[in-house]
Amino acid sequence: MHILAELIMNNEGFLLKRTLAYARQHNYVKFTTTLAEARNVSIQGLSEALLTALKTYENVPELNIDEDYSLDQIATYGILQARRHRYRGVNLEMFLGMTIYYRQGYLDLVMESDFPETAKNKYLLFILRFFDRLEIAFIREWTSESKELLLEQLQLSNRNITNEKNKYLTIFESMPTPVIILNQDNIIDNLNLSAVEYLQGTATGTAYYSKNKSRCRIEQLFPWLAEELNRFMEDDSVRTKIEKDINFNEKGLRTILISFMRMLDVSEKFKGIVIMFTDITEVKQMEAAMSRLDRLHLVGEMAASIGHELRNPMTTVRGYLQILGERDEYLTDKDSFDLMIEELDRANSIITEFLSLAKNKMVKLERNNLDEIVMSIFPLIQAQAMAQDMTIELGLCQAPDLYVDDKEIRQLILNLVCNGLEAMAPGGTLRIETSVRDGEIVLAIRDQGRGVEPAILEKLGTPFLTTKSDGTGLGLAVCYGIASRHNARIDVDTSESGTTFTIAFPINKK
């Protein structure tokens, strides 16, 4: 019988597919499990009992009128299954009918094998007698208990099922991820609390858990899902994910990862779709920041390679221009010499900024105070603002000390202040603030300019990106490099009424 045992052990998939096909054909899936794994467990249980019988009985286990089936190992498995299904409300006819089609699946496996006819008939008879014993055990168990005990067990089972349902409903409602369940007609069957919060964010005034929500088509409540849902419905894939930017009333523009999944129902009773939303705005921002830093580091490495090589000949040229400019024969060309020297100095300053982008640039971290750094350069900033008929406001919070490179932070502030002043018209006010929140010391520089265009906002910090006719496009790139070397984070909030650059430094210890 070991050949039959090997056949059964190696064909779990065949048995699952064949018994499921019979269940669908004869509508036994109506009140049975929807999950393939649960059906697989049933196949495994039957196969284990059958394999045990093959080891126990040398010959076909024929039936005997005087046999005590309560002592039979096969019957023991049958009794256990009978109790479990009866207490779930399954009647004998339904359970026995499904068992017959399980038996047919095992018989099909043998009949479709290439065993010799004699062996095949022996194996078929063994399987028949195995299931005969199971069925006798079912019937014996089903008819042995009183109606009162059965009613009591059914009530207990019903309470357990109700509690189990309530547990999973509570989990469903407690999930931070919005989930929407659609039926096969794209009508909302259910949605959890998080999904309702999204609904309120995109359709103001929608009542939570409206009585009619279950009769709404998904397009009515989430019109921005219609196109993607239709595309998924036309596809044969089981699941797919897309990213979409959605403008919420209160949260503003957010990037949402939308997951569409067909229900994993092998019984095909439920042919709907599950939709889940995941807010990945912060993840996308982090990816953009990492990409920006990668570009900065690449440019920095280039700068480190060529910066010093450029400075040496430039220094030589500048020196000779100074010497020649002092000679009498060139006095009439002094303005031209001065202009050339100024341009060389300008090129040198660009190289200096270029070098500050280097990833491996050394920073001297010392104990400093952000408020004191701001105050030390305030006269310079104020003079620059007054020259353009603008005002500087301070809102310093007596922030605690932190370990930073004083020179780099000065450069960071000056670069951002210069950008803010250039963005404003005369009469504007630029405000510099410090604060402490969530374990970070925060520096904020807020201008009253026109704001940053979306196309530029996505690329802020990219080297050589500039909107100024005489700009180098390195100022903000330098700022992002300084922030990176201090493990700080730069956030930008912009609108038509102005832009705020926020730099958050972790409160660190040396």
Secondary structure, DSSP 4 states (H G I P E B T S, - for coil): -HHHHHHHHT-HHHHHHHHHHHHHHTTGGGGS---HHHHHHHHHHHHHHHHHHHHH-SS-----TT--GGG-HHHHHHHHHHHHHHTTT--HHHHHHHHHHHHHHHHHHHHTS---HHHHHHHHHHHHHHHHHHHHHHHHHHHHS-HHHHHHHHHHHHHHHHHHHHHHHHHHHH-SS-EEEE-TTSBEEEE-HHHHHHHHHHSTTPPTT-TTGGGSBHHHH-GGGHHHHHHHHHS--SEEEEEEEEEETTTEEEEEEEEEEE---TT-S---EEEEEEE-HHHHHHHHHHHHHHHHHHHHHHHHHHHHHHHHHHHHHHHHHHHHHTSGGGGGGHHHHHHHHHHHHHHHHHHHHHHTT-TT-----EEE-HHHHHHHHHHHHHHHHHHTT-EEEEE---PPPEEE-HHHHHHHHHHHHHHHHHHSPTT-EEEEEEEEETTEEEEEEE--S----HHHHTTTT-TT--SSTT--S-HHHHHHHHHHHTT-EEEEEEETTEEEEEEEEE----
